[in-house]
Amino acid sequence: MKSPDELANLLTRQWHSADKRERRLLDPQAWPLQLAIGRPPPALFAHHTARVREHIARWRTVTVGEVRWQDTAFRSAAEPVSLPLHWQLSSPEEWAQASGDAQVQLELQRLRYLLDRVDPRFHALLIRQRGLWHERNDEEVVQAAALTFELEPGIAAGRPLRGLALAGIDSKFIERNRGLVTALLDIRFEGQASQLGLTSFLDAADEGDHWLLVAPLTPGLLPFAQQRVRARELMDTPLPAGHILLIENDRCLHLLPPLPDTIAVLGSGLDLAWLRAHWLRQRHLGYWGDMDTWGLHMLARARSLQPHLQPLLMERALFDRHAAALAVPEPINAGAEPHDGLLDHEQDFYRHLLTLPKGRIEQEFLPGETVTHVLSRWVNTNFGAPE
């Protein structure tokens, strides 16, 4: 048999279970909640009657919820004894009150406030991950949820995060609430904000240190075979090669053949602000990304910074040739319409990808001989540097 204090402690422990919080706060079928108190064994009643009476007296003082009583006959008792057998709670408010824990009660109060003010799609997240809001002002959490519906992939268009003036936020709101905003965006965009990183997802200028992989494809151009370099350093550090191959991710280094007078820069992803470097205007630029809507979005962004670059291995004919063996679903697309900067045939390719259940071929899975053929042909293309 359990005392009110023991069951109160149990209720507190249950509150700290994310699964139980989510079910009991979101599923009306979770209520009423019935907790078993238990009945004293006959031997306890016979030899420790005072203890049983004290147990009964404690339960008679309980005013939260409903204590279910039942008359029970004992051989050692002249008449049936009314015993508390179950404690029934009818709502989350009774759950918190019955726990007797001030923290539980405050957290429920705050959650009620938040759930009343944010989109239902975020309810489970806020219920399960209390750390997202525990140390924040409630109004900032509500504001972050509203802001999430104004943010879209690539919306920053190369501006710093603090340059986004949306939903009446101050200049450092997103930076201050980066973890919360990322988690909320993950709900809308199926985890893409975390996968890409918030800065890259929004196509914001990376004011921190984004590291790129620099690999000379001609021996002797650089004193190393490959090296990580900060993107911002490449803005002011011309690379000593006439051909610069820009590659979306750094997982396809193994596919790159030796190429004359060529250096590859891998891993930019959506952090393309460094392409503003003036020295790149005097280089023969190739851009190679995934064949999916995000890859084409990055191509458009890169072209806006260096209009003379040449896209490589990113055309529909190549996609169609390898789709049966290599295409996979794109978890979330880069938008319903092609982005400015794509040529007409690239826009058509973008729209075509949107219609496919498997609209993505990742660059690292293309056949090596195809990559070698296309890149070798690119290097041998005549190039006149823009004025």
N, C-alpha and C positions, 0 to 999 in steps of 0.2 A: 504494500500500500504506500502511495506517494503523498507527500505533504504538498500544500500550496507552493511552498518555496522551491521544492524539487521540480515541480512542473513549470514554475516560473523560470527557473534556470534552463530547463529544456526548451522553453519557448524562445529564450534569448539565443541559445545556440542555434536553433532553427532559423532565426532571423539572419544569422550570419552565413547561412547556406544560400548561395545565389539561385540554385534551382528552386528551393522552397519559396524564396522571396518572389521570384518571377511567377510561379504558379499561383501563389495565394494573392498576389496583387493584380494579376491580369485575368485569371480564370474564375468566373463566378461559381463554377462547379466545385471549386475547392472548399466552399463553405456550405454548411457550418463545419467547423473543425471540432472533432471530438477526441479528447484525451482520456485515456484510461487511468483511473485513480487506483484501482485495485481494492480488493477486500482483505481484511485481516484473516489469517488462518484460525481455525477453531482453538488451537492450542494457545495462540497469542491472546485471544479473547478470554480464554479460561484463566490464564495465569498472569496476564498483564492487562487487566481490565482498565486500569487508570490510563494506560498508554493509548488504548483504543478510544477512550472517552476524550482524551486530549486531541487525538487525530480528528474525531468528529467535530469537536469544538472549533478547531482551526478552520475546517471547511465551512462551518456555519458563518464564519466572519467574511467569507469571500463574497464580494458584491459585483465582480466583473463576470460577464457571461452568465451561464446557467449551470449550476451544479445539479446533476441528476442523482436522486436518492432512490434507494430501494430497501424495503423491509426485508431483513435477513434473520432467519431463525438459527440460534445456537443452543446446543444442549445445555450449556451452563447458564443460559438466560431464561428467565421465567416467561418472557414474551419477545416477539421479534424486535430486532434493533434496526433503526433506520440508518443506513450507511451511504456515504457518498461513493458512487461508482464511476461516474464520468463527469468531466468538465467540458462543457460545450461553449465554444466561442463562435460568434456569428459574423465577424468582420475583421479586416486587418486592424482596425482601430482597437477592437477588443483584444486582439493578439498582442499589440504593442502595450496596451494598458496592463494586461495580465502578466506580461513579462516583468513588470516592475522596474524595467531598465530605462533610465532617462535618455540614454543615447539612442536606444531603439525607438523610443517615442519621438525624439527629435528628428531622427532620420525619416521615419514614416511621414511626419508632418512636412518635411522638406520635399520628400518624393511626391506627396499629394499635390503640393504647390507646383512642382515642375511638370508632373504628368498632366495637370489641368491646362498647361500653357504651351506644351510642345507637341509636335506632330506624333500621332500614335506609332509611327514607324520607329521612333527613337525610344519608346517606353521600355522595351526589354533591355536595351543597352544601358539606360540610366539606372534601371533596377539592379541589373547584374553587376555593373562596374561602378560602385560607389566612389571609387577614387577619382573618377572623372569630374565629380562635382563637390566632393566632400570639403575641399579647402577653397572652393570658389564661392563667389557671391551668386545667389540664386538668379538674380536678374542677368548676370553675365551668361549663365548657362542657357537661359531662355533666349537671350540675344544670339548666342552661338548657334542654337538650333534654327533660328530664323535666318541667320546668315547663310547657313548651309544650303538653303534653297536658292540663294542668289549666286552661289559659286558653281562653276562648271569647269570641266577640264580645259586647261589652256587659257582661262579667263584673264590671267595677269599679263599675257602677251609680252613677257620679258621685263615687266616692271617689278620692283621690289614688293614684297608682301605688304609692307607698310604703306605702299602707294595705292592700295585698294580701298576705295571709299564706298563702302556698301552698308546698307541697313543702319546707317547712322553710327557706325563704329568709329572708335578713335584709331589713330595711326598705328598703334602697336597692339591692337586687339588680337589679331590672328597670331602674332608672335607670342603673346602672353598666354593664349589658349590653344596653342598648336596641337597638343595631344587630344583635347576635346574635339576640336574642329576636324582633325584627321579621323577620329573614331566615328563622328557623325557622318562625314563624307563616305566612309567605308560602308555605312548602311545604304546610302543612296547609290553608290557605284561599286558594289560588290567587292570591297576590299582593295580597290585600285589605288586609293590615296595612300594607304600604308605600303602597298607593293612598290609604287613608284617613288614614294616620299612626297610629302605635301608640296614642297617647293617645285619639284618636277611635275607633279600632277597639275598644278595650277599654272605651270610654265612661268614661274616667277624668277626674277634674277636671284641667283644664289649668292647671298652676301657672306656665306661661310666658305668652306674649303671643299669644292667638288674636285675629286681627283680623276684625271684622265690617264689612259694608258698610251704612251708614245712608243712606237715601234718602227725603227728604220727597216725598210724592205730592201735596202741596198747596203751591203757591208761597208763600214767606214764612214757613213754619213754622220753618225753619232758615236760617242765612245761607249755605248752600251747597246745591248740587244733589245731591251725594253725597259721602260721606267715610268713610274707614276709621277705626274706633274699636276700641280694645281691649275684649274681652268683659268683663274685670273692671271696666273703668271704667263700663260700663252698669249694673253692680250698684247703683251709688250715684248715677247720673245720670239722673233721670227725663226722658224725651223729651216735648216739649210737643205731644202729640196725643192725642185721645181714642181713636183706633183705631191699634193697633200690629199690623202684619202681619209675622209671623215666617216666613221662607222658608229652606228647607233649604240651597240653594246660591245662589251669586251670579251664575249664568249666565243668569238669566231676568229681569234688570232691564228688558230691552227689551220684555217683555210687560206690564209694569205700567202701567195707565191712570192718569190723574189721578183722585185720590179725595179727597173733603173730609176735613179734619181727620185725615189718615192719614200715618204714617211707616212705611216698610218697613225691616226689619232682615234682611239677607241673609247667608247663608254660615255659619250656626251648625254645620251638619252634626251630628255627635254631641257637640260641645262645647256642652252645654245647661245647664251649671251656673249660668250667669248668669241663667237664668230664675227663680232663687230671689229675685230682686230684689223687694222689697216693693211698690214703686211699680207693678209690672205688675198687681197685684191690682185696681188702680183703673182699668184700661184694658180696652177692648174688644179682645180678642186673637183673631187668626186665625192658624192654622198651615197652611202649604202645603209639602208635601214630595213626593218622587217616589212614584209608585204602584208600589211593590215592597215586599218584606218588610223591607228596611232602612228605607224611608220610614215604614212603619207602626211599626217598632220605635222610631224617633225620636219619632213622634207619641205613643206610649205614655209615653216618657220625659218629653217636654215636658208632657204632661197630668199626670204625677205631681207636677210642680213648680207648674203653674198649671192646676188642674182645670177652670176655667171657659173655657179656650180653645176655639175652634171650628175643627175641621178643615175644610179647603177643598180642593176639586179632588182628593180622595183616596178616592172611593167606587167600588165595583165597577161600577155602571152606566156611569160615565164611562170606566172602563177598557175595558169590553166594547165601548163605542161606537167607541173608537179603536184597539183592539188590533190589528186587521188591518193597519193602516197604520203604527202607531208602536211596537208592542211589540217588545222585544228580550230576549235571554236575560239573566238576572241571574247574574253570574259566581259568586257564592257567596251563599247565603241567610243570613238573620239568625238562623236556628235552626229546629228541627223543629216547635216549638210557638209559638203567639202569646204575646207578652209581656203581663204584667200591666199593666193600664191601658187595654187596648183594649176597646171595647164589643162586644157579641155580634156585631153585623153586621160590625164591623171584624175580629174574629177569624175569622169565616167567609170574609171577603175574603182575609185572610192565608193561610188554609189553601188556598183556591182558587188563589192565586198559586203556591203550592208545587207544585201539580199541573201547571203549564203549562211547556212548553219555552221559551216567551217570556213570562216573568212580570214584566216591568218596562217601565214607561213613564216616561221622564225628564221632569221638569216643564217644562223649557225647550222641549220640542217640541210642547206642546199648542197648539191653535189660539188665536190672539190674541183672537178674538171670544168664545170660550168663557171664557177667563180674565177678560176684561173683564166679561162678564155675571155670573159667579159673584162676583167681588170687589165689584162695584157692589151686588149684592143683599146681600152680607154687611155692607157699610158701613151700609146702611139698616135693618139688623136692630136691634130694640130691645135695649138692654143695660142690665142692672142690675148695678152693681159689687158684688162680694161684700163682706160686712161684714168 
